[in-house]
Amino acid sequence: MRLAGLVAAFGLGTGAAMACEQPPHRATDLPESVTFAGAEGEGVWAAWYGSATTRYGHGVLGDAIEGGALYAYAEGAGNDCDLVGVTLDGAHVFEDTAPRLADLDGDGMAEIITVRSSLTQGAQLAIYAATGASLTLLATTPYIGRANRWLAPIGAADLDGDGHMEIAYIDRPHLARTLRIWRFANGDLTELAAATGLTNHRIGEDFISSGLRDCGDGPEMLTANADWSRLIASRFDGTGITATDLGPYSATALQTALSCD
């Protein structure tokens, strides 16, 4: 994760409520990690990582700088806006490109999806919510199980149309290359399905090469195959994952497919 200067448009995300001021310019913030919600309203509308640290030397995203804290602006009734956050203990970091905002429980307010890594047990998916004046950890997946093992999120959506939100990621995109799908329901995460032979990240890149699309017939997860030669669209029907080969992989092909062009 690169420690960059504060971008001029930090406070001007789409739908950002003007009751919230731009985040403070602190030397330890990671402003390139800011994520804005897509609409105004109660709940989290911006989140980002801070408390930059080098205590975890994995460097899978191109350097050894990771987040030691998660911050968010949460807007409540009356357009009041609070800066809320959580600071990790010394045994963890946020090993991630940026937080993701999605309404996982259907209450109209976004939760925050992160990648949290243990210095000894590797990465896990971790979900936070703004509760009062703080961020609360709602649920996690298990740690991968050893240091320097990572996961790369694809996105969150109701993948099978059952009314519950699922979160998709690639488990160890450089080793296991396994797509995993977890459902968030009743405040907990449950693994539903997995498929091997897929990836979305190369070691040292500070971005993730995947995403979700819906071109009119339901959500699809777009990734590369294991050797980066083919662009793959995967679907989840509630029981299993099916894959469709969309042709040769390239960054341009991925972006075109995500746009449904």
C-alpha positions as CSV (number, residue, x, y, z in Angstrom):
1,M,0.0,0.0,0.0
2,R,1.5,3.3,-1.0
3,L,1.6,6.3,1.4
4,A,0.6,9.1,-0.9
5,G,-0.2,12.8,-0.4
6,L,-3.8,13.8,0.3
7,V,-5.7,14.1,-2.9
8,A,-7.5,17.3,-3.6
9,A,-10.9,15.7,-4.2
10,F,-10.9,13.7,-1.0
11,G,-14.1,15.2,0.3
12,L,-16.0,15.2,-3.1
13,G,-17.0,11.6,-3.6
14,T,-20.2,10.8,-5.5
15,G,-23.2,11.4,-3.2
16,A,-21.0,12.6,-0.3
17,A,-23.1,14.5,2.2
18,M,-21.8,18.0,2.6
19,A,-22.5,17.9,6.4
20,C,-19.3,15.9,6.6
21,E,-16.1,17.8,6.3
22,Q,-13.1,16.3,4.4
23,P,-11.0,13.9,6.5
24,P,-8.1,15.4,8.4
25,H,-4.7,15.6,6.7
26,R,-2.6,13.5,9.0
27,A,0.8,12.2,8.0
28,T,-0.1,8.7,8.9
29,D,-3.3,8.5,6.9
30,L,-3.4,6.4,3.7
31,P,-5.6,8.8,1.5
32,E,-5.3,6.6,-1.6
33,S,-7.4,4.1,0.3
34,V,-10.5,6.3,0.7
35,T,-13.8,4.8,-0.5
36,F,-17.0,6.8,-0.8
37,A,-20.5,5.5,-0.6
38,G,-22.6,6.0,-3.7
39,A,-25.5,7.9,-2.1
40,E,-26.4,10.2,0.7
41,G,-28.2,9.1,3.8
42,E,-27.6,7.7,7.3
43,G,-24.6,5.5,7.9
44,V,-21.0,5.4,6.7
45,W,-20.4,7.5,3.6
46,A,-16.6,7.4,3.5
47,A,-13.9,5.1,4.9
48,W,-10.1,4.9,4.7
49,Y,-7.1,3.4,6.4
50,G,-4.7,5.3,8.7
51,S,-1.9,4.8,11.2
52,A,0.5,3.7,8.6
53,T,2.8,1.0,9.8
54,T,5.6,-1.2,8.6
55,R,5.3,-3.9,11.3
56,Y,4.2,-6.5,8.8
57,G,6.9,-7.1,6.2
58,H,4.8,-9.1,3.7
59,G,4.8,-6.3,1.0
60,V,2.3,-8.2,-1.2
61,L,0.9,-4.8,-2.5
62,G,4.2,-3.4,-3.5
63,D,5.6,-2.1,-0.2
64,A,5.6,-2.9,3.5
65,I,3.3,0.1,4.4
66,E,-0.1,-1.1,5.7
67,G,-2.9,0.4,7.8
68,G,-2.9,0.2,11.5
69,A,-6.3,1.8,11.9
70,L,-9.7,2.1,10.0
71,Y,-11.5,5.5,9.9
72,A,-14.9,6.4,8.6
73,Y,-17.3,9.3,8.4
74,A,-20.8,8.3,9.6
75,E,-23.8,10.5,9.1
76,G,-26.8,10.2,11.3
77,A,-30.1,11.9,11.8
78,G,-30.1,15.6,11.3
79,N,-27.0,15.4,9.0
80,D,-24.7,15.2,12.0
81,C,-21.4,13.7,11.0
82,D,-18.9,11.9,13.2
83,L,-15.4,10.8,12.6
84,V,-15.2,7.2,13.9
85,G,-12.5,4.7,13.9
86,V,-10.8,1.6,15.3
87,T,-7.1,1.0,15.9
88,L,-5.7,-2.5,15.6
89,D,-3.4,-4.1,18.2
90,G,0.2,-4.6,17.4
91,A,-0.4,-8.1,16.1
92,H,-2.6,-7.0,13.1
93,V,-2.7,-4.7,10.1
94,F,-5.2,-3.8,7.4
95,E,-3.4,-5.4,4.4
96,D,-5.7,-4.0,1.7
97,T,-6.0,-1.5,-1.1
98,A,-9.1,0.2,0.3
99,P,-12.1,-0.5,2.5
100,R,-15.3,-1.5,0.7
101,L,-18.8,-0.1,1.6
102,A,-21.9,-2.2,1.2
103,D,-25.2,-2.6,2.9
104,L,-24.8,-6.2,4.0
105,D,-27.8,-6.5,6.3
106,G,-30.4,-4.5,4.4
107,D,-30.9,-1.8,7.0
108,G,-30.0,1.0,4.5
109,M,-26.7,1.7,6.1
110,A,-23.3,0.6,4.8
111,E,-21.0,-1.8,6.5
112,I,-17.2,-1.8,5.9
113,I,-15.5,-4.8,4.3
114,T,-11.8,-5.0,5.0
115,V,-8.8,-7.4,4.8
116,R,-7.2,-7.7,8.2
117,S,-4.0,-9.7,8.6
118,S,-2.4,-11.3,11.6
119,L,1.4,-11.1,11.7
120,T,1.4,-14.8,12.5
121,Q,-1.8,-16.2,11.0
122,G,-2.2,-14.4,7.7
123,A,-5.3,-12.7,6.3
124,Q,-9.0,-12.8,7.0
125,L,-12.0,-10.9,5.8
126,A,-13.3,-8.5,8.5
127,I,-16.5,-6.6,8.6
128,Y,-17.1,-3.4,10.6
129,A,-20.1,-1.2,11.3
130,A,-20.4,2.3,12.7
131,T,-22.2,2.1,16.1
132,G,-22.5,5.3,18.0
133,A,-19.1,7.0,18.2
134,S,-17.0,4.0,17.2
135,L,-16.5,1.2,14.7
136,T,-17.5,-2.3,15.8
137,L,-16.2,-5.6,14.4
138,L,-19.2,-7.6,13.3
139,A,-17.8,-10.8,11.8
140,T,-14.7,-12.3,10.3
141,T,-13.7,-15.3,8.2
142,P,-11.0,-17.6,9.7
143,Y,-7.4,-16.6,9.3
144,I,-5.8,-18.4,6.3
145,G,-3.5,-19.9,9.0
146,R,0.1,-18.7,8.5
147,A,2.0,-15.5,8.1
148,N,2.4,-14.0,4.6
149,R,-0.8,-15.6,3.2
150,W,-3.3,-13.1,1.8
151,L,-6.8,-12.8,0.2
152,A,-8.0,-10.4,-2.5
153,P,-11.7,-9.3,-2.4
154,I,-13.8,-9.2,-5.5
155,G,-16.9,-7.6,-4.1
156,A,-20.3,-8.0,-2.4
157,A,-23.7,-8.6,-3.9
158,D,-26.8,-10.9,-3.6
159,L,-25.2,-13.4,-5.9
160,D,-28.0,-16.0,-6.0
161,G,-31.0,-13.7,-5.6
162,D,-32.1,-15.1,-2.2
163,G,-32.2,-11.8,-0.5
164,H,-28.9,-12.3,1.5
165,M,-25.6,-10.6,0.6
166,E,-22.6,-12.6,-0.4
167,I,-18.9,-11.6,-0.4
168,A,-16.5,-13.1,-2.9
169,Y,-12.7,-13.1,-2.7
170,I,-9.7,-15.0,-4.0
171,D,-8.0,-17.0,-1.3
172,R,-4.2,-16.8,-1.8
173,P,-4.3,-15.4,-5.4
174,H,-0.6,-16.4,-5.9
175,L,-0.8,-19.9,-4.4
176,A,-4.2,-21.6,-3.8
177,R,-6.0,-19.4,-6.4
178,T,-9.3,-20.3,-5.0
179,L,-12.6,-18.3,-5.3
180,R,-14.5,-18.4,-2.1
181,I,-18.1,-17.1,-1.5
182,W,-19.3,-16.2,2.0
183,R,-22.9,-15.2,3.0
184,F,-23.4,-12.5,5.6
185,A,-26.7,-13.1,7.5
186,N,-27.8,-12.7,11.1
187,G,-24.5,-10.9,11.9
188,D,-22.3,-13.8,10.8
189,L,-20.4,-15.1,7.8
190,T,-20.9,-18.6,6.4
191,E,-18.9,-20.1,3.6
192,L,-21.1,-21.4,0.7
193,A,-18.9,-22.4,-2.2
194,A,-15.4,-22.5,-3.6
195,A,-13.8,-23.0,-7.0
196,T,-10.1,-23.4,-7.8
197,G,-8.1,-22.1,-10.8
198,L,-8.9,-18.4,-10.5
199,T,-6.9,-15.4,-9.5
200,N,-7.1,-11.6,-9.3
201,H,-3.7,-10.3,-8.2
202,R,0.0,-10.4,-9.0
203,I,2.6,-10.0,-6.3
204,G,3.7,-6.4,-6.0
205,E,0.7,-4.8,-7.7
206,D,-1.1,-2.1,-5.7
207,F,-4.5,-3.0,-7.2
208,I,-6.8,-6.0,-7.5
209,S,-7.8,-7.2,-11.0
210,S,-11.4,-8.3,-10.6
211,G,-14.9,-7.1,-10.0
212,L,-18.6,-7.7,-10.1
213,R,-21.0,-6.9,-13.0
214,D,-24.6,-7.4,-13.8
215,C,-25.4,-7.0,-17.4
216,G,-29.1,-7.7,-17.0
217,D,-29.2,-11.4,-16.1
218,G,-27.7,-11.5,-12.6
219,P,-24.4,-10.8,-10.9
220,E,-21.1,-12.3,-12.2
221,M,-17.6,-12.3,-10.7
222,L,-14.9,-11.4,-13.2
223,T,-11.3,-12.7,-12.6
224,A,-8.4,-14.2,-14.5
225,N,-7.8,-17.9,-14.7
226,A,-4.8,-19.3,-12.8
227,D,-2.1,-18.4,-15.4
228,W,-3.7,-15.0,-16.5
229,S,-4.3,-16.2,-20.0
230,R,-8.2,-16.1,-19.9
231,L,-10.9,-13.8,-18.6
232,I,-13.4,-15.8,-16.6
233,A,-17.0,-14.9,-15.5
234,S,-18.2,-17.0,-12.5
235,R,-21.8,-17.3,-11.2
236,F,-23.2,-18.6,-8.0
237,D,-26.6,-20.2,-8.1
238,G,-27.0,-20.9,-4.4
239,T,-25.3,-24.3,-4.4
240,G,-22.4,-24.1,-6.8
241,I,-20.1,-22.0,-9.0
242,T,-20.2,-22.1,-12.8
243,A,-17.5,-20.5,-15.0
244,T,-17.7,-19.0,-18.5
245,D,-14.6,-18.2,-20.5
246,L,-14.9,-14.7,-22.0
247,G,-11.7,-14.8,-24.1
248,P,-8.1,-13.7,-23.7
249,Y,-7.3,-11.8,-20.5
250,S,-6.0,-8.3,-20.5
251,A,-6.6,-5.3,-18.3
252,T,-8.6,-3.7,-21.1
253,A,-10.7,-6.8,-21.6
254,L,-11.5,-6.9,-17.9
255,Q,-12.6,-3.2,-17.8
256,T,-14.7,-3.7,-21.0
257,A,-16.4,-6.7,-19.5
258,L,-17.1,-5.0,-16.2
259,S,-18.8,-2.2,-18.3
260,C,-20.9,-4.8,-20.1
261,D,-19.6,-3.6,-23.4
